[in-house]
Amino acid sequence: MNIKVLGGGCCKCENLLGAVKEAVAEKGVDAEIEYITDMQKILEYGIMSTPALMINNKVVSMGIVLKAKDVVKLFGV
């Protein structure tokens, strides 16, 4: 699984990254987690509001900080 957390490096983005890491550890999911802070790359993905979360190159959330339990639901495991 490929997971991307996209954001400018603010505390909300950091919180989402932490929730993703917690969810991956909790479920034992084999995942590569990327934290993308380059605004040009973020815009290339069509992200208009951060923090954003992509799973397997699909945008699954934008503009909200999910909790670990909510991230787990997006794994589909």
All heavy atoms as a GROMACS GRO file, in nm:
protein
  570
    1MET      N    1   0.085  -0.117   0.000
    1MET     CA    2   0.000   0.000   0.000
    1MET      C    3   0.089   0.123   0.000
    1MET      O    4   0.190   0.127   0.070
    1MET     CB    5  -0.090  -0.002   0.125
    1MET     CG    6  -0.185   0.113   0.134
    1MET     SD    7  -0.293   0.108   0.282
    1MET     CE    8  -0.374  -0.048   0.262
    2ASN      N    9   0.053   0.223  -0.080
    2ASN     CA   10   0.126   0.349  -0.083
    2ASN      C   11   0.037   0.456  -0.023
    2ASN      O   12  -0.076   0.476  -0.068
    2ASN     CB   13   0.165   0.385  -0.226
    2ASN     CG   14   0.240   0.516  -0.232
    2ASN    OD1   15   0.178   0.622  -0.243
    2ASN    ND2   16   0.370   0.510  -0.223
    3ILE      N   17   0.088   0.524   0.079
    3ILE     CA   18   0.012   0.628   0.148
    3ILE      C   19   0.090   0.757   0.139
    3ILE      O   20   0.209   0.761   0.170
    3ILE     CB   21  -0.013   0.592   0.296
    3ILE    CG1   22  -0.086   0.458   0.305
    3ILE    CG2   23  -0.090   0.702   0.366
    3ILE    CD1   24  -0.096   0.403   0.446
    4LYS      N   25   0.022   0.863   0.097
    4LYS     CA   26   0.084   0.995   0.090
    4LYS      C   27   0.007   1.092   0.179
    4LYS      O   28  -0.116   1.101   0.169
    4LYS     CB   29   0.083   1.048  -0.054
    4LYS     CG   30   0.171   0.973  -0.150
    4LYS     CD   31   0.159   1.034  -0.290
    4LYS     CE   32   0.248   0.967  -0.389
    4LYS     NZ   33   0.205   0.834  -0.429
    5VAL      N   34   0.080   1.161   0.266
    5VAL     CA   35   0.024   1.270   0.344
    5VAL      C   36   0.079   1.396   0.281
    5VAL      O   37   0.201   1.412   0.267
    5VAL     CB   38   0.064   1.261   0.493
    5VAL    CG1   39   0.012   1.381   0.570
    5VAL    CG2   40   0.012   1.131   0.555
    6LEU      N   41  -0.010   1.484   0.238
    6LEU     CA   42   0.031   1.606   0.168
    6LEU      C   43  -0.006   1.728   0.250
    6LEU      O   44  -0.120   1.741   0.296
    6LEU     CB   45  -0.037   1.613   0.031
    6LEU     CG   46  -0.012   1.493  -0.060
    6LEU    CD1   47  -0.128   1.396  -0.052
    6LEU    CD2   48   0.012   1.536  -0.200
    7GLY      N   49   0.091   1.818   0.267
    7GLY     CA   50   0.065   1.940   0.342
    7GLY      C   51   0.189   2.025   0.354
    7GLY      O   52   0.298   1.983   0.317
    8GLY      N   53   0.170   2.143   0.405
    8GLY     CA   54   0.277   2.240   0.412
    8GLY      C   55   0.370   2.226   0.531
    8GLY      O   56   0.460   2.307   0.550
    9GLY      N   57   0.349   2.126   0.614
    9GLY     CA   58   0.435   2.106   0.730
    9GLY      C   59   0.380   2.167   0.857
    9GLY      O   60   0.450   2.172   0.959
   10CYS      N   61   0.254   2.209   0.855
   10CYS     CA   62   0.193   2.269   0.974
   10CYS      C   63   0.156   2.161   1.076
   10CYS      O   64   0.168   2.042   1.048
   10CYS     CB   65   0.068   2.348   0.934
   10CYS     SG   66  -0.066   2.245   0.871
   11CYS      N   67   0.109   2.202   1.191
   11CYS     CA   68   0.076   2.105   1.297
   11CYS      C   69  -0.038   2.013   1.255
   11CYS      O   70  -0.039   1.896   1.292
   11CYS     CB   71   0.047   2.175   1.429
   11CYS     SG   72  -0.099   2.279   1.429
   12LYS      N   73  -0.133   2.061   1.177
   12LYS     CA   74  -0.243   1.975   1.131
   12LYS      C   75  -0.189   1.864   1.041
   12LYS      O   76  -0.231   1.749   1.051
   12LYS     CB   77  -0.349   2.056   1.056
   12LYS     CG   78  -0.430   2.146   1.146
   12LYS     CD   79  -0.535   2.221   1.066
   12LYS     CE   80  -0.617   2.311   1.158
   12LYS     NZ   81  -0.720   2.383   1.084
   13CYS      N   82  -0.097   1.899   0.954
   13CYS     CA   83  -0.038   1.801   0.864
   13CYS      C   84   0.043   1.698   0.944
   13CYS      O   85   0.037   1.578   0.916
   13CYS     CB   86   0.052   1.869   0.761
   13CYS     SG   87  -0.038   1.990   0.660
   14GLU      N   88   0.116   1.745   1.041
   14GLU     CA   89   0.195   1.657   1.127
   14GLU      C   90   0.103   1.563   1.206
   14GLU      O   91   0.135   1.446   1.226
   14GLU     CB   92   0.281   1.739   1.224
   14GLU     CG   93   0.387   1.825   1.157
   14GLU     CD   94   0.506   1.745   1.105
   14GLU    OE1   95   0.530   1.634   1.155
   14GLU    OE2   96   0.575   1.797   1.015
   15ASN      N   97  -0.012   1.616   1.250
   15ASN     CA   98  -0.108   1.533   1.324
   15ASN      C   99  -0.165   1.423   1.236
   15ASN      O  100  -0.182   1.309   1.281
   15ASN     CB  101  -0.220   1.618   1.382
   15ASN     CG  102  -0.175   1.705   1.498
   15ASN    OD1  103  -0.071   1.680   1.558
   15ASN    ND2  104  -0.252   1.808   1.528
   16LEU      N  105  -0.195   1.456   1.109
   16LEU     CA  106  -0.245   1.355   1.016
   16LEU      C  107  -0.138   1.249   0.990
   16LEU      O  108  -0.168   1.129   0.990
   16LEU     CB  109  -0.291   1.418   0.885
   16LEU     CG  110  -0.345   1.321   0.780
   16LEU    CD1  111  -0.462   1.239   0.834
   16LEU    CD2  112  -0.385   1.395   0.653
   17LEU      N  113  -0.015   1.292   0.973
   17LEU     CA  114   0.095   1.197   0.952
   17LEU      C  115   0.106   1.102   1.072
   17LEU      O  116   0.120   0.982   1.056
   17LEU     CB  117   0.226   1.272   0.931
   17LEU     CG  118   0.351   1.187   0.912
   17LEU    CD1  119   0.339   1.100   0.786
   17LEU    CD2  120   0.475   1.276   0.903
   18GLY      N  121   0.096   1.156   1.192
   18GLY     CA  122   0.100   1.074   1.314
   18GLY      C  123  -0.014   0.975   1.319
   18GLY      O  124   0.006   0.859   1.355
   19ALA      N  125  -0.134   1.017   1.279
   19ALA     CA  126  -0.250   0.928   1.279
   19ALA      C  127  -0.232   0.816   1.178
   19ALA      O  128  -0.268   0.701   1.204
   19ALA     CB  129  -0.377   1.008   1.249
   20VAL      N  130  -0.173   0.848   1.062
   20VAL     CA  131  -0.148   0.747   0.960
   20VAL      C  132  -0.048   0.644   1.012
   20VAL      O  133  -0.070   0.524   0.999
   20VAL     CB  134  -0.097   0.813   0.829
   20VAL    CG1  135  -0.040   0.708   0.734
   20VAL    CG2  136  -0.209   0.891   0.762
   21LYS      N  137   0.059   0.691   1.072
   21LYS     CA  138   0.161   0.599   1.126
   21LYS      C  139   0.100   0.510   1.234
   21LYS      O  140   0.129   0.390   1.242
   21LYS     CB  141   0.280   0.677   1.180
   21LYS     CG  142   0.365   0.739   1.071
   21LYS     CD  143   0.481   0.816   1.130
   21LYS     CE  144   0.570   0.874   1.020
   21LYS     NZ  145   0.682   0.951   1.076
   22GLU      N  146   0.017   0.568   1.319
   22GLU     CA  147  -0.048   0.492   1.426
   22GLU      C  148  -0.141   0.386   1.366
   22GLU      O  149  -0.142   0.271   1.411
   22GLU     CB  150  -0.128   0.588   1.515
   22GLU     CG  151  -0.196   0.522   1.633
   22GLU     CD  152  -0.276   0.621   1.717
   22GLU    OE1  153  -0.241   0.741   1.722
   22GLU    OE2  154  -0.375   0.575   1.777
   23ALA      N  155  -0.218   0.423   1.265
   23ALA     CA  156  -0.311   0.329   1.202
   23ALA      C  157  -0.236   0.214   1.134
   23ALA      O  158  -0.278   0.099   1.144
   23ALA     CB  159  -0.398   0.403   1.100
   24VAL      N  160  -0.127   0.246   1.066
   24VAL     CA  161  -0.047   0.143   0.998
   24VAL      C  162   0.010   0.045   1.102
   24VAL      O  163   0.004  -0.077   1.083
   24VAL     CB  164   0.066   0.207   0.914
   24VAL    CG1  165   0.169   0.104   0.872
   24VAL    CG2  166   0.008   0.277   0.792
   25ALA      N  167   0.062   0.098   1.211
   25ALA     CA  168   0.118   0.013   1.316
   25ALA      C  169   0.010  -0.073   1.381
   25ALA      O  170   0.030  -0.192   1.407
   25ALA     CB  171   0.188   0.098   1.421
   26GLU      N  172  -0.107  -0.012   1.406
   26GLU     CA  173  -0.217  -0.081   1.472
   26GLU      C  174  -0.265  -0.200   1.389
   26GLU      O  175  -0.293  -0.308   1.443
   26GLU     CB  176  -0.333   0.016   1.494
   26GLU     CG  177  -0.456  -0.045   1.556
   26GLU     CD  178  -0.571   0.055   1.565
   26GLU    OE1  179  -0.546   0.170   1.605
   26GLU    OE2  180  -0.684   0.016   1.532
   27LYS      N  181  -0.275  -0.183   1.259
   27LYS     CA  182  -0.328  -0.288   1.172
   27LYS      C  183  -0.219  -0.376   1.111
   27LYS      O  184  -0.249  -0.475   1.047
   27LYS     CB  185  -0.412  -0.226   1.059
   27LYS     CG  186  -0.546  -0.180   1.105
   27LYS     CD  187  -0.627  -0.299   1.154
   27LYS     CE  188  -0.761  -0.258   1.208
   27LYS     NZ  189  -0.833  -0.372   1.264
   28GLY      N  190  -0.093  -0.339   1.131
   28GLY     CA  191   0.016  -0.418   1.075
   28GLY      C  192   0.016  -0.419   0.923
   28GLY      O  193   0.056  -0.516   0.860
   29VAL      N  194  -0.030  -0.310   0.865
   29VAL     CA  195  -0.039  -0.298   0.719
   29VAL      C  196   0.100  -0.276   0.661
   29VAL      O  197   0.180  -0.200   0.715
   29VAL     CB  198  -0.131  -0.179   0.682
   29VAL    CG1  199  -0.134  -0.156   0.532
   29VAL    CG2  200  -0.271  -0.202   0.734
   30ASP      N  201   0.128  -0.345   0.550
   30ASP     CA  202   0.254  -0.324   0.478
   30ASP      C  203   0.235  -0.201   0.392
   30ASP      O  204   0.167  -0.207   0.289
   30ASP     CB  205   0.286  -0.447   0.393
   30ASP     CG  206   0.418  -0.433   0.319
   30ASP    OD1  207   0.502  -0.352   0.362
   30ASP    OD2  208   0.436  -0.501   0.217
   31ALA      N  209   0.291  -0.089   0.436
   31ALA     CA  210   0.267   0.037   0.366
   31ALA      C  211   0.394   0.121   0.358
   31ALA      O  212   0.476   0.120   0.449
   31ALA     CB  213   0.159   0.116   0.437
   32GLU      N  214   0.405   0.192   0.248
   32GLU     CA  215   0.509   0.294   0.231
   32GLU      C  216   0.440   0.427   0.256
   32GLU      O  217   0.341   0.460   0.188
   32GLU     CB  218   0.564   0.288   0.089
   32GLU     CG  219   0.663   0.399   0.059
   32GLU     CD  220   0.702   0.404  -0.088
   32GLU    OE1  221   0.676   0.307  -0.161
   32GLU    OE2  222   0.757   0.507  -0.128
   33ILE      N  223   0.489   0.503   0.353
   33ILE     CA  224   0.429   0.631   0.387
   33ILE      C  225   0.520   0.743   0.337
   33ILE      O  226   0.638   0.745   0.370
   33ILE     CB  227   0.408   0.645   0.539
   33ILE    CG1  228   0.319   0.532   0.591
   33ILE    CG2  229   0.347   0.781   0.572
   33ILE    CD1  230   0.311   0.524   0.742
   34GLU      N  231   0.463   0.833   0.258
   34GLU     CA  232   0.537   0.949   0.209
   34GLU      C  233   0.474   1.075   0.267
   34GLU      O  234   0.351   1.087   0.274
   34GLU     CB  235   0.528   0.958   0.056
   34GLU     CG  236   0.593   0.844  -0.017
   34GLU     CD  237   0.574   0.859  -0.167
   34GLU    OE1  238   0.625   0.959  -0.223
   34GLU    OE2  239   0.506   0.774  -0.226
   35TYR      N  240   0.558   1.168   0.306
   35TYR     CA  241   0.510   1.298   0.356
   35TYR      C  242   0.557   1.402   0.256
   35TYR      O  243   0.677   1.429   0.244
   35TYR     CB  244   0.566   1.323   0.495
   35TYR     CG  245   0.516   1.450   0.562
   35TYR    CD1  246   0.389   1.499   0.539
   35TYR    CD2  247   0.596   1.518   0.652
   35TYR    CE1  248   0.343   1.613   0.602
   35TYR    CE2  249   0.552   1.631   0.717
   35TYR     CZ  250   0.425   1.679   0.692
   35TYR     OH  251   0.381   1.793   0.755
   36ILE      N  252   0.464   1.458   0.181
   36ILE     CA  253   0.497   1.551   0.074
   36ILE      C  254   0.461   1.693   0.117
   36ILE      O  255   0.345   1.723   0.146
   36ILE     CB  256   0.422   1.513  -0.055
   36ILE    CG1  257   0.464   1.372  -0.098
   36ILE    CG2  258   0.447   1.615  -0.166
   36ILE    CD1  259   0.387   1.313  -0.211
   37THR      N  260   0.564   1.779   0.122
   37THR     CA  261   0.543   1.917   0.164
   37THR      C  262   0.570   2.016   0.050
   37THR      O  263   0.548   2.136   0.066
   37THR     CB  264   0.633   1.953   0.284
   37THR    OG1  265   0.769   1.930   0.248
   37THR    CG2  266   0.598   1.870   0.406
   38ASP      N  267   0.615   1.967  -0.064
   38ASP     CA  268   0.644   2.052  -0.180
   38ASP      C  269   0.511   2.097  -0.240
   38ASP      O  270   0.436   2.016  -0.297
   38ASP     CB  271   0.726   1.973  -0.282
   38ASP     CG  272   0.763   2.054  -0.404
   38ASP    OD1  273   0.684   2.138  -0.449
   38ASP    OD2  274   0.873   2.029  -0.458
   39MET      N  275   0.482   2.228  -0.231
   39MET     CA  276   0.352   2.279  -0.276
   39MET      C  277   0.328   2.256  -0.425
   39MET      O  278   0.215   2.233  -0.466
   39MET     CB  279   0.338   2.428  -0.241
   39MET     CG  280   0.321   2.454  -0.092
   39MET     SD  281   0.195   2.353  -0.010
   39MET     CE  282   0.046   2.425  -0.073
   40GLN      N  283   0.433   2.259  -0.505
   40GLN     CA  284   0.418   2.234  -0.649
   40GLN      C  285   0.367   2.091  -0.672
   40GLN      O  286   0.276   2.069  -0.751
   40GLN     CB  287   0.550   2.257  -0.722
   40GLN     CG  288   0.540   2.244  -0.873
   40GLN     CD  289   0.445   2.345  -0.936
   40GLN    OE1  290   0.440   2.461  -0.897
   40GLN    NE2  291   0.367   2.299  -1.032
   41LYS      N  292   0.426   1.995  -0.602
   41LYS     CA  293   0.382   1.856  -0.615
   41LYS      C  294   0.239   1.840  -0.565
   41LYS      O  295   0.159   1.766  -0.624
   41LYS     CB  296   0.475   1.762  -0.539
   41LYS     CG  297   0.606   1.736  -0.607
   41LYS     CD  298   0.685   1.631  -0.533
   41LYS     CE  299   0.817   1.606  -0.604
   41LYS     NZ  300   0.895   1.503  -0.537
   42ILE      N  301   0.208   1.906  -0.455
   42ILE     CA  302   0.073   1.898  -0.398
   42ILE      C  303  -0.029   1.948  -0.499
   42ILE      O  304  -0.133   1.884  -0.522
   42ILE     CB  305   0.065   1.976  -0.265
   42ILE    CG1  306   0.149   1.904  -0.158
   42ILE    CG2  307  -0.079   1.992  -0.219
   42ILE    CD1  308   0.169   1.983  -0.030
   43LEU      N  309   0.001   2.060  -0.564
   43LEU     CA  310  -0.090   2.114  -0.665
   43LEU      C  311  -0.101   2.022  -0.786
   43LEU      O  312  -0.208   2.011  -0.847
   43LEU     CB  313  -0.044   2.253  -0.708
   43LEU     CG  314  -0.057   2.362  -0.601
   43LEU    CD1  315   0.007   2.492  -0.648
   43LEU    CD2  316  -0.204   2.385  -0.565
   44GLU      N  317   0.008   1.954  -0.821
   44GLU     CA  318   0.005   1.861  -0.934
   44GLU      C  319  -0.092   1.745  -0.908
   44GLU      O  320  -0.148   1.689  -1.002
   44GLU     CB  321   0.145   1.807  -0.963
   44GLU     CG  322   0.237   1.909  -1.026
   44GLU     CD  323   0.382   1.862  -1.038
   44GLU    OE1  324   0.410   1.742  -1.014
   44GLU    OE2  325   0.467   1.948  -1.068
   45TYR      N  326  -0.111   1.710  -0.782
   45TYR     CA  327  -0.208   1.605  -0.747
   45TYR      C  328  -0.351   1.658  -0.746
   45TYR      O  329  -0.445   1.582  -0.723
   45TYR     CB  330  -0.175   1.544  -0.611
   45TYR     CG  331  -0.057   1.451  -0.610
   45TYR    CD1  332   0.059   1.482  -0.539
   45TYR    CD2  333  -0.061   1.329  -0.678
   45TYR    CE1  334   0.168   1.396  -0.538
   45TYR    CE2  335   0.048   1.243  -0.677
   45TYR     CZ  336   0.161   1.277  -0.606
   45TYR     OH  337   0.268   1.191  -0.604
   46GLY      N  338  -0.368   1.788  -0.765
   46GLY     CA  339  -0.502   1.847  -0.765
   46GLY      C  340  -0.554   1.877  -0.626
   46GLY      O  341  -0.674   1.898  -0.607
   47ILE      N  342  -0.466   1.880  -0.530
   47ILE     CA  343  -0.504   1.907  -0.390
   47ILE      C  344  -0.522   2.058  -0.374
   47ILE      O  345  -0.431   2.135  -0.401
   47ILE     CB  346  -0.397   1.856  -0.292
   47ILE    CG1  347  -0.371   1.706  -0.312
   47ILE    CG2  348  -0.434   1.888  -0.148
   47ILE    CD1  349  -0.488   1.617  -0.288
   48MET      N  350  -0.638   2.099  -0.326
   48MET     CA  351  -0.667   2.240  -0.306
   48MET      C  352  -0.674   2.278  -0.159
   48MET      O  353  -0.677   2.395  -0.125
   48MET     CB  354  -0.799   2.278  -0.375
   48MET     CG  355  -0.799   2.247  -0.525
   48MET     SD  356  -0.661   2.321  -0.615
   48MET     CE  357  -0.715   2.489  -0.623
   49SER      N  358  -0.678   2.178  -0.071
   49SER     CA  359  -0.688   2.204   0.072
   49SER      C  360  -0.607   2.098   0.146
   49SER      O  361  -0.620   1.979   0.119
   49SER     CB  362  -0.836   2.197   0.113
   49SER     OG  363  -0.851   2.221   0.250
   50THR      N  364  -0.523   2.144   0.237
   50THR     CA  365  -0.440   2.051   0.313
   50THR      C  366  -0.483   2.053   0.460
   50THR      O  367  -0.544   2.149   0.504
   50THR     CB  368  -0.290   2.088   0.303
   50THR    OG1  369  -0.269   2.218   0.354
   50THR    CG2  370  -0.242   2.077   0.159
   51PRO      N  371  -0.453   1.949   0.534
   51PRO     CA  372  -0.379   1.831   0.493
   51PRO      C  373  -0.466   1.741   0.405
   51PRO      O  374  -0.588   1.744   0.413
   51PRO     CB  375  -0.346   1.761   0.625
   51PRO     CG  376  -0.456   1.802   0.717
   51PRO     CD  377  -0.491   1.942   0.676
   52ALA      N  378  -0.398   1.664   0.322
   52ALA     CA  379  -0.469   1.570   0.235
   52ALA      C  380  -0.405   1.432   0.252
   52ALA      O  381  -0.289   1.421   0.289
   52ALA     CB  382  -0.460   1.616   0.091
   53LEU      N  383  -0.485   1.332   0.222
   53LEU     CA  384  -0.439   1.193   0.234
   53LEU      C  385  -0.472   1.120   0.106
   53LEU      O  386  -0.584   1.128   0.056
   53LEU     CB  387  -0.509   1.126   0.354
   53LEU     CG  388  -0.475   0.980   0.380
   53LEU    CD1  389  -0.327   0.963   0.415
   53LEU    CD2  390  -0.563   0.925   0.493
   54MET      N  391  -0.370   1.051   0.054
   54MET     CA  392  -0.389   0.968  -0.065
   54MET      C  393  -0.350   0.824  -0.029
   54MET      O  394  -0.249   0.803   0.037
   54MET     CB  395  -0.301   1.016  -0.180
   54MET     CG  396  -0.337   1.153  -0.232
   54MET     SD  397  -0.226   1.208  -0.365
   54MET     CE  398  -0.276   1.099  -0.498
   55ILE      N  399  -0.432   0.731  -0.072
   55ILE     CA  400  -0.402   0.589  -0.055
   55ILE      C  401  -0.403   0.526  -0.193
   55ILE      O  402  -0.503   0.535  -0.265
   55ILE     CB  403  -0.502   0.518   0.038
   55ILE    CG1  404  -0.495   0.581   0.179
   55ILE    CG2  405  -0.475   0.368   0.045
   55ILE    CD1  406  -0.593   0.524   0.278
   56ASN      N  407  -0.289   0.465  -0.229
   56ASN     CA  408  -0.272   0.405  -0.361
   56ASN      C  409  -0.311   0.502  -0.473
   56ASN      O  410  -0.386   0.467  -0.563
   56ASN     CB  411  -0.350   0.273  -0.371
   56ASN     CG  412  -0.293   0.168  -0.278
   56ASN    OD1  413  -0.174   0.166  -0.250
   56ASN    ND2  414  -0.378   0.080  -0.228
   57ASN      N  415  -0.260   0.625  -0.461
   57ASN     CA  416  -0.278   0.732  -0.560
   57ASN      C  417  -0.421   0.780  -0.577
   57ASN      O  418  -0.454   0.842  -0.678
   57ASN     CB  419  -0.217   0.693  -0.695
   57ASN     CG  420  -0.067   0.683  -0.686
   57ASN    OD1  421  -0.002   0.767  -0.624
   57ASN    ND2  422  -0.010   0.580  -0.745
   58LYS      N  423  -0.506   0.755  -0.479
   58LYS     CA  424  -0.643   0.806  -0.480
   58LYS      C  425  -0.660   0.899  -0.360
   58LYS      O  426  -0.628   0.862  -0.247
   58LYS     CB  427  -0.742   0.691  -0.471
   58LYS     CG  428  -0.886   0.737  -0.469
   58LYS     CD  429  -0.981   0.620  -0.456
   58LYS     CE  430  -1.124   0.672  -0.444
   58LYS     NZ  431  -1.215   0.570  -0.398
   59VAL      N  432  -0.708   1.021  -0.386
   59VAL     CA  433  -0.732   1.117  -0.278
   59VAL      C  434  -0.851   1.066  -0.196
   59VAL      O  435  -0.960   1.046  -0.250
   59VAL     CB  436  -0.760   1.259  -0.332
   59VAL    CG1  437  -0.789   1.354  -0.218
   59VAL    CG2  438  -0.643   1.309  -0.416
   60VAL      N  439  -0.828   1.045  -0.066
   60VAL     CA  440  -0.935   0.994   0.021
   60VAL      C  441  -0.981   1.096   0.124
   60VAL      O  442  -1.087   1.080   0.184
   60VAL     CB  443  -0.895   0.861   0.090
   60VAL    CG1  444  -0.879   0.750  -0.013
   60VAL    CG2  445  -0.769   0.877   0.171
   61SER      N  446  -0.902   1.202   0.145
   61SER     CA  447  -0.947   1.311   0.232
   61SER      C  448  -0.869   1.437   0.201
   61SER      O  449  -0.754   1.431   0.158
   61SER     CB  450  -0.935   1.274   0.381
   61SER     OG  451  -0.801   1.288   0.425
   62MET      N  452  -0.936   1.550   0.222
   62MET     CA  453  -0.874   1.680   0.199
   62MET      C  454  -0.928   1.779   0.302
   62MET      O  455  -1.048   1.783   0.327
   62MET     CB  456  -0.914   1.732   0.059
   62MET     CG  457  -0.800   1.752  -0.036
   62MET     SD  458  -0.846   1.839  -0.186
   62MET     CE  459  -0.964   1.733  -0.262
   63GLY      N  460  -0.838   1.855   0.361
   63GLY     CA  461  -0.878   1.964   0.448
   63GLY      C  462  -0.921   1.926   0.589
   63GLY      O  463  -0.967   2.011   0.662
   64ILE      N  464  -0.904   1.798   0.625
   64ILE     CA  465  -0.941   1.757   0.761
   64ILE      C  466  -0.831   1.670   0.820
   64ILE      O  467  -0.757   1.605   0.748
   64ILE     CB  468  -1.075   1.681   0.766
   64ILE    CG1  469  -1.072   1.556   0.677
   64ILE    CG2  470  -1.192   1.769   0.728
   64ILE    CD1  471  -1.193   1.466   0.692
   65VAL      N  472  -0.823   1.673   0.952
   65VAL     CA  473  -0.727   1.588   1.023
   65VAL      C  474  -0.803   1.467   1.074
   65VAL      O  475  -0.887   1.479   1.163
   65VAL     CB  476  -0.662   1.664   1.141
   65VAL    CG1  477  -0.566   1.573   1.215
   65VAL    CG2  478  -0.592   1.789   1.093
   66LEU      N  479  -0.776   1.354   1.012
   66LEU     CA  480  -0.841   1.230   1.054
   66LEU      C  481  -0.773   1.172   1.177
   66LEU      O  482  -0.654   1.191   1.197
   66LEU     CB  483  -0.834   1.127   0.940
   66LEU     CG  484  -0.902   1.165   0.809
   66LEU    CD1  485  -0.866   1.064   0.701
   66LEU    CD2  486  -1.053   1.172   0.827
   67LYS      N  487  -0.849   1.099   1.255
   67LYS     CA  488  -0.793   1.025   1.367
   67LYS      C  489  -0.750   0.888   1.315
   67LYS      O  490  -0.795   0.845   1.209
   67LYS     CB  491  -0.897   1.013   1.478
   67LYS     CG  492  -0.942   1.147   1.533
   67LYS     CD  493  -1.001   1.131   1.669
   67LYS     CE  494  -1.049   1.261   1.729
   67LYS     NZ  495  -0.956   1.370   1.730
   68ALA      N  496  -0.666   0.820   1.389
   68ALA     CA  497  -0.614   0.689   1.347
   68ALA      C  498  -0.727   0.592   1.315
   68ALA      O  499  -0.721   0.520   1.215
   68ALA     CB  500  -0.521   0.632   1.453
   69LYS      N  501  -0.832   0.591   1.397
   69LYS     CA  502  -0.944   0.497   1.374
   69LYS      C  503  -1.013   0.526   1.241
   69LYS      O  504  -1.061   0.434   1.174
   69LYS     CB  505  -1.043   0.500   1.489
   69LYS     CG  506  -1.115   0.632   1.507
   69LYS     CD  507  -1.210   0.628   1.626
   69LYS     CE  508  -1.265   0.767   1.647
   69LYS     NZ  509  -1.403   0.783   1.631
   70ASP      N  510  -1.016   0.653   1.200
   70ASP     CA  511  -1.078   0.689   1.071
   70ASP      C  512  -0.988   0.650   0.954
   70ASP      O  513  -1.037   0.608   0.849
   70ASP     CB  514  -1.107   0.839   1.067
   70ASP     CG  515  -1.203   0.882   1.177
   70ASP    OD1  516  -1.302   0.810   1.200
   70ASP    OD2  517  -1.179   0.986   1.241
   71VAL      N  518  -0.858   0.660   0.975
   71VAL     CA  519  -0.762   0.620   0.871
   71VAL      C  520  -0.771   0.469   0.849
   71VAL      O  521  -0.773   0.422   0.735
   71VAL     CB  522  -0.618   0.662   0.909
   71VAL    CG1  523  -0.518   0.607   0.808
   71VAL    CG2  524  -0.606   0.814   0.919
   72VAL      N  525  -0.784   0.393   0.956
   72VAL     CA  526  -0.796   0.248   0.946
   72VAL      C  527  -0.914   0.210   0.857
   72VAL      O  528  -0.904   0.119   0.774
   72VAL     CB  529  -0.810   0.183   1.087
   72VAL    CG1  530  -0.854   0.038   1.077
   72VAL    CG2  531  -0.680   0.194   1.164
   73LYS      N  532  -1.026   0.279   0.872
   73LYS     CA  533  -1.144   0.250   0.791
   73LYS      C  534  -1.116   0.268   0.641
   73LYS      O  535  -1.174   0.197   0.559
   73LYS     CB  536  -1.260   0.340   0.832
   73LYS     CG  537  -1.314   0.312   0.971
   73LYS     CD  538  -1.421   0.412   1.009
   73LYS     CE  539  -1.461   0.395   1.155
   73LYS     NZ  540  -1.554   0.500   1.198
   74LEU      N  541  -1.026   0.359   0.609
   74LEU     CA  542  -0.993   0.385   0.468
   74LEU      C  543  -0.904   0.278   0.408
   74LEU      O  544  -0.893   0.267   0.286
   74LEU     CB  545  -0.927   0.522   0.455
   74LEU     CG  546  -1.013   0.641   0.494
   74LEU    CD1  547  -0.930   0.769   0.494
   74LEU    CD2  548  -1.132   0.656   0.401
   75PHE      N  549  -0.839   0.197   0.492
   75PHE     CA  550  -0.753   0.091   0.443
   75PHE      C  551  -0.832  -0.019   0.374
   75PHE      O  552  -0.781  -0.090   0.290
   75PHE     CB  553  -0.670   0.028   0.557
   75PHE     CG  554  -0.564   0.117   0.614
   75PHE    CD1  555  -0.509   0.087   0.737
   75PHE    CD2  556  -0.517   0.228   0.546
   75PHE    CE1  557  -0.410   0.167   0.792
   75PHE    CE2  558  -0.420   0.307   0.600
   75PHE     CZ  559  -0.363   0.277   0.723
   76GLY      N  560  -0.956  -0.038   0.415
   76GLY     CA  561  -1.038  -0.146   0.360
   76GLY      C  562  -0.990  -0.284   0.402
   76GLY      O  563  -1.005  -0.380   0.330
   77VAL      N  564  -0.927  -0.290   0.520
   77VAL     CA  565  -0.875  -0.419   0.569
   77VAL      C  566  -0.965  -0.472   0.679
   77VAL      O  567  -1.017  -0.400   0.756
   77VAL     CB  568  -0.733  -0.405   0.629
   77VAL    CG1  569  -0.661  -0.537   0.620
   77VAL    CG2  570  -0.653  -0.296   0.564
   0.00000   0.00000   0.00000
